[in-house]
Amino acid sequence: MTTSTDVKLWEVRRNKSSKKPSWEVRWVVGGHEVSRSRRTKALADSLLSDLRQAMKNGEAFDVTTGFPESMLRATNAKTWYAFVLEYVDKRWPGAAAHTRKSMLEALGSVTAALVLDRPNRPEYAGLYSALVRYALPPGNRADQRPPDVTRMLRWLESASVPLAALEDEDLVELALTALALKLDGKSAAATVARRKRAVFYNVLDAASTGKGRILPANPLDVMKWKPPEAAERIDRRVVCNSRQARELLTALSYVGGLDRDRGRRLVAMFACMYFAALRPAEVVNLHKSDCELPTTGWGRLYVARTTPEVGKRYTDSGDAHDEKGLKHRANDEVRPVPIPPELVAILRWHLDEFGTAPDGRLFRQPGGGVVASSTYTQVWRAARALALTPEQVASPLAHRPYDLRHAAVSLWLNAGVPPTTIANRAGHSVDVLLRVYANCIDGDEEIANQRITTALG
């Protein structure tokens, strides 16, 4: 800890930059400007009085946090790292695997950044990995750690900033910057940054509420920093037409190499994404009992569960996939999806060719397990290379398996199917449906161009 007795205090002033009324205490320690906000002028005056008393007593002030040694001893009992471990322990039981993963990724990013300037500081990426793999997941803390991980986490225990120091907007800004970047230093996707910020906000909220609160207020409530705007609308360039979709499904039959059935086993799975707009996590858990497949006419799928792939460290079962209820729906809710005769025929063919897994699942790995995202993504890339032109392969067209779902919803919208019907089948709200797929509704541009042409004479 670097200290200094070169301290200058300024008068309390109204904080005009905050969203909520607050008062700002400002002072300088060893040339480093420090500020703290309080909700009332009385609280700000009280803090300023404590600082003045410490100056009169000749105390040294910490240059990093700006506080005198006596105040640090009172607040240093709990570091940010220690508080985060307690927070994870409280939130982990009962949380969905995806929620756990998002929480650990966000807290790993922040905790690796919120450290004091101490000797032998580890690289940020290594410290982040040690946190997410060994330190933060409750079930992994007893795992045997490599020597370098042990050294990094011991260093973090002593170098993590005091929780009370999060009143400093500079520190909070440092954490927000870490959330908005990937490990390689490039900007993270806007949706990722917003999701991580939400986790950070919740932890700060826990530190500023309740009986044992340490922060007087959530610093993000009075800061004007905003997460990057997330692009919600689908890029229409990813949407394939019905001819291209069928060519891609045909190409899947030719993907295999040594395993000749590698692509054929997944034709019906991808067909469900296109003809029924199922999400990949929904279709990998589709069972034979979920299907109505008449010999003629339309059939129906009953989608009841989703099986997202999140990683073994985040699930209670230790499996890579976490089975749960449908997205944004009650845990026992079922979504019926009518399917056209073409998909009915494909599913009947699949059952005749490959049968089901012992538990009734339609799609499985050769060993019987749930189809991994890495497996079906590799197969999809190979099918694109076979079905599309080199220019199309290099384009965003049907770049991901999920884009088949986008193509299905876009097709239904342009066919004039009522949005409420589409939303029910796809598992969206109408509001999300129209907002996300606004770019994929054809016709408006042509009508507008014709009207402008007429007006121009």
N, C-alpha and C positions, 0 to 999 in steps of 0.2 A: 504494500500500500504506500503510495506517494503522498506525503503530507506537506502542508505549508502554513505558515502563520501570516502570509501576505493575503489579508482578507479585506474586502471592501463591501459594505452593505448599502443597498439603495432603498428608498422608501417604497412602501407598498403601493401598487397601482392597479387600476381596474383592467382586467384582461379583456380587451376588445375583440380579440381574434377567436375566442371560444364560442361555441354554439350556445352554451348555457352561461348565465351570469357567474363570474368567478373573479377572485382577486389574486394577483401575482406577486410573489416575493422573489426578488432578484438580488444576487450577490456574486462576487468574483473571488475565486480562490486560486492563487498562483497564476493569474492571467486567464483562468478558465471560467467562463460565465456559467452560472447555474440559476435555474428558476424553478419554482414550485407554485402550483395553483391551489387555492383553497376556495371552498364554496361561499364563504362569508368573509367580510373584512376583519371580523373579530378573530377568526381562526388564522388568517394571514398575519395579523398583528402579533398573535401569540407565538407563531413560528419565528417571526423576526425578533421578538424579545428573547427567545431562547438562543438564537444565534448571537445576539449582542452580548448576552451573559457569558457565553462560551468565549467570545473574544476578550472580554474583560478578565476572564480567568486565565488567559494566555494559552488556551488550548490550540493544538494543531488541528487543521481541517484537512480532510481527505480530498485530494484534487479531483478524483474521479466522481465521487458522489456529491461533493460540496459540503458534507456534514462534519461537524467537530467529532472528536473521538468519543466523547461521552454519549452523544446521540447515536453514533454508530454501534456502540456496545449494546444499546437498548434495542436497536432494530436489526442488528446483524444475526440475531439468534436463528433466523430462517432465511435461507438463500432462495433464489428463484428455482434452482434445481431441486431443492428439497421440497418446495411447495408443489412443483409439477409432479413429483413422484406421488405425493399424497393425493393430488387431484386425479391422476390416472387411476389410482387404486379405488377411488370412490366411483368413478364413472365406468370402469371396465365391466363389472358384473351387469349383465342384462343388456349391454350395448350391442348393436348389430356389428358383424365383423367389418363391414365397410366403414362404419362410424369409428370403430377402433383404429382402423388403418389411417383414416384421415386425421384423427386426433394425434396419433404418434408421429405422422409425417410433419404436421404443423408444429408440434411441440419440439420435435427434433431440430427443426430449422431454427426456431426461436432460441432454444436453450444453448445450442452451439454458438450462437451469436452473442448472447448476453453474458459475456465473461469479462473479467478484469484483465488489465494488461500485466500479465505475470510471465516470468521466464518459462521456457520450454513449452510454449503454447502449441498444441497440436494443430494440424491442418483442419480447416473447417469441415471438409468432406469426410475425413476420417472420424472426427468427433461426432458428426451427424450419424454416420453409419453405426458407431458404437452405441449411441443412444437408442436408435430405432431397433437394433438387433438385440442388444443385451440389457440395457439399463431401464428403458421405459416399459416394455411389456411385463406385467407382473409374473407371468409364468416362465419368463426367460432369465430372471435375475439370479437364479441359482445355477444357471448353466456355467460350465467351465469356460473361462475367458482366455483368449490369447494374451500373452504378456503385454503387447502393445495396447490392447484394449484396456487392460487393467490399469496401465500407466495413465492413459488418457482420462479415464473416469475418476481416478484418484486426483488428477490435476483439476478436473472440473469441480469436484467437491469443495476445493479450497478457492477456486477462481470464479465460481458462479457469483453474479452480482447479488447483493442483498435485495430481497423482494421489495423492501421499502424504496429502493432506488428507482423503481419503475414510475415514480412520480416525475422523474426527469423526462421531458418530452424528447430529448436527444436520444436517450436509451430506447424509448418506445419507437422512435423513428428508425433506429438501427434494427430493431426486431421486425418492423414492417418491411423494411428493405430486404431482409433475409427471406421473408415469406414470399416476396414477389420474384425471387430469383431461383433458378435451378442450380444444381451443384456445380455445373460448368460455368456459372456466372451469367448465363443468358436468361432473358426474361421468361418466367413461367407463364403458362396459359392464364388468361384472365380468370377463368372459372376456378383454376387451382388456387390462385392468389386470393380470391374472394372466399373460398372455402376455408383456407388456412387462417385468414383473418378472423373468420367467425369463431374458430376454435380459440384463437388468442384472446379475443374479446371475452369469451365465456370464462377463461381462466382468470383474467383480470377482474371480471365481475365477481368471481368467487373470492378473490383476495380483498375486495372492497365492500363486501356485504357480510352480514351475520355477526355473531358475537366476537369471533376471533379475527375480525378484519384488520388488515395491516395497512392497506391503502385507503386514504380518505375518500377516494372516488375512483371510478374507472377512468383512466387517462384518455381512453379512446373516445369518451363522451365529449371531451372538450377540445379534441384535436380535429382539424379540418382535413386530415389525410383521407383520401378516398381510394378504394381499391380500383384497379383497372376495370373499365367497362367490358363486360363479357358479351361476345357476339352470340346472340340466342338464335338468330335465324339460320336455317340450313342453307348452305351454299348450293344453289341449284345445279352446279357443275358436277356434283357427286351423284346426282339422280340419273339412273339409267332408264331407258325406255323398255317396253315389254319385249321387244325383239332382242335387245341386248341382254336382258335378264335371262331369257330362255337360252341364248347362246352360251352364257356363263354357266347355266345349270348343265347344259350338254357337255361343256368342256370339263366339268368336274369328273365326269365318267372316265376321262382319259388321264387323270392325274393318279400316279401310283408308284412308278418305278418298280422296286422289288416287291412291294405290297400292291398288287394289282387292284385290290378293292379299296385302297386308301381313299380315293375320291368318291367312288360309287357309294360307299357307306354314308357319305355326308350329303349326297344330292338332295334327299328329302329334307334334311335339316335346313339347308339353305333355302329350299323351296318354301318351307314354313315361314322363313323370314320375309320372303317376297310376297307370297300369295296370302299370308295371314298377318303380316306385319308384326310377327313376334320378335321380342328382344332375344339376343343370343343366350342370355342367362335364363330366359324362360323356355326356349326350345330345347336346351340340353337336358332339361328335367321333364320333358314331355313323356308321359306313360301311355301305353296302349289303352288303358282304361279311360284316358282323357279324350279319346277320339271316337267320333261317330262317323263311320266310313261306309255309307250305303253303296250299293252296286251302281246306282244311277243318281244323278242330281247332286245337289249341294250337301256337304257334310257339316260337321261342327267340331271345334276343339274347345275343351274346357280347361282354361289355364288357371291353375290354382297356386302354384309355387314358383319361385325363382331361385336359381342357384348361381349367384355371382361368384367369380373366382377372385379371392382376396389374399390367399397365402395362409400357410399353416399356423403361423404365429398369432394370427388374429381370430381364429375360431376356437370354440370350446372343444370341438371334436378332434382337433389336430389335423383335419382334412384341409386341402387347399380350397375347397368350395364350401360356401355357407348357404344352407337351405333355409329359406324364410318365405314369408308371405309376399304378395305382389306389391310392386312399387306404388306408394301413396295410397294404399288400400288397407282395409282391416285384415288381420292376420288370416282369417278363415274365409275371406271373400273369394269368389270364383268369377272369372271373366269369360263368358261364352263368346267364341269367335266363329261365325259362319265361314266355311271355306268352299271355294269353287270346285267343280268336278275335276279340273285338271290337278289340283293338289290332292284331292281324294284318291285319284288314280295313282299318283306318285307315292303316297303313303301306303296304299295297298300293295304296290310293287315292292316297296322297301320291306314290309313285313314278310312278304313271301320270300324275298331274297335273304334277309339277314335276321329275321325274328326279333326278339327283344333280349334285354339283359335279364338276369334272374329276378330282379325286382320290377320288371315290366317296362323299363325305360326303352324308348325307341332307338336312341342313339348312344353309342358307347365306344370306348377305346377297345382295341383288340383284346385287352385283358379284362374288360368288363367295366372299367372305371368311367367316371364322367369325362366327356370330351373336353380336353384342355383348350384354352384360348390359343395357345401357341400352336396346337395341332391344326385347328380349323383355319387359323390365319395363314399358316404355311400353305395349306391346300388351296385356299382362296387366291393367294398370290400366284400360284402355279396356274390356276384356271384363268385368271385375268390375262396372263401371258399367252395362253392358247387362244382365247376367245376374242381379244381386242387387238386393234392395230397398235404398232409401236407408239404412235402419237397418243392414243387413248390410254395405253399403259402408263405413259409418263404424266398423264393428266390426273385430276382428282376423281374421275369417273369411277363410281363403285369401288373406291379405294379400300374401304373396309367392309367386312361382312355386314356391319350395322347399317351401311348405306342401302342395303336391300330393303330394310324396314322403311327408310326414308322414301325409297322409290315406290313402295306400296302405298303409303299414306298420300304421296303426291298424286299417284294414279287415281286414287279414290276421290280426292278433292277435285281434280280436273274432270272426272266423270260426272260430277254434280251430286255425289252422295252427300246428304245432309251432314254438316259438321258434328252434330250431336251423335249421329250414328257412327261416324268415323272415330270420334273420341272414345266412345264405349268399346269399340272393337280394338283400338290400339292401346287403350289404357292411359289416355291423356284426359286432361280437362279441356273443354272447348277453348278456353282462353289460351292455354299453352299451345294447343293445336294450331290456331290461327296465327299466333305470334311467331311460332317456330317455323311454320311452313309457308309464311306469307310470300317468300321469294319463289316458291315452287308452284304457284297457281298461275296457269297460263291464260292468256286471253286479254288481260288488262292492258298490257303493253301494246298489243296490236290495235286495240280499240282506241287507245290514246293517240297512237301514231296516225291512225286514219282521221281522227277528228282534227289533229293539227294540220295534216295535209289539206283537208277540206278548207280549214280556216286560212291557210296560206294561198289558196286559189290554185 
